Amino acid sequence: MVQPVLTPAQHRLPKTIQSALLDFQTEPALYAMMATEVTHWKMDAQRIKRNTFPDLPLIVIGRDQRKAIAEGLQDGLPETEVRQLEETWHQLILRQANLTKTATIRFAEGAGHAVHLDRPELVIAAIRQLDQTPVKDVLQ
């Protein structure tokens, strides 16, 4: 049986949201979706590599490597694996920043995997900036 646990950041959310998060973690459809996602990773990666990314404004927000490593260690993962995973993840974030000519990258100091929870102001600022950025019609 799944015993969901909230993160410290999630404990700061309203009780109704906390309850919904716990319910979500025990929903069988979540695990079916996750299995489908993992099953299609290689095919999706190949599709992404074949197609060019549209030249749209893009802000890539990367998590704080030190925080992510600390979280992994706190979860009981072996240090060498956590560091290797985080270095790979960091390289992928850097590659995302090269998807368009106008892409920018920001690292969310103090944020782990859930950047939107740890640093919501950074995410909101990025959305506002993108909302104010003129976009040429790339879909024609």
QUIDAPE-V728940 format. One record per pair of residues at least 12 apart in sequence whose ideal C-beta (glycine too) atoms are under 8 Angstrom apart, sorted by the first residue. I is the first residue (numbers start at 1). GAP is how many residues later the second one is. Records with the same first field share a line. If there is no record, write none. Layout:
I: GAP / GAP
//
This chain:
2: 23 / 24
4: 17 / 18 / 21 / 22
6: 12 / 15 / 16
7: 107 / 110
9: 105 / 108 / 109
10: 107
53: 46 / 47
54: 46 / 84 / 85
55: 45 / 46 / 47 / 81 / 83
56: 44 / 46 / 79 / 82
57: 43 / 45 / 46 / 73 / 76 / 78
58: 38 / 39 / 41 / 42 / 44 / 45 / 46
59: 44 / 45 / 46 / 47 / 67 / 70 / 71
60: 33 / 36 / 37 / 43 / 44 / 45 / 46
61: 44 / 45 / 46 / 47 / 54 / 61 / 62 / 65
62: 28 / 31 / 32 / 43 / 44 / 45 / 46
63: 26 / 30 / 44 / 45 / 48 / 49 / 50 / 52
64: 43 / 44 / 45 / 46 / 47 / 48
65: 21 / 22 / 25
67: 43 / 44 / 45 / 51
68: 14 / 18 / 21 / 44 / 45
69: 13 / 14 / 17
70: 42
71: 41 / 42
72: 13 / 14
93: 12
106: 16 / 20
108: 14
//
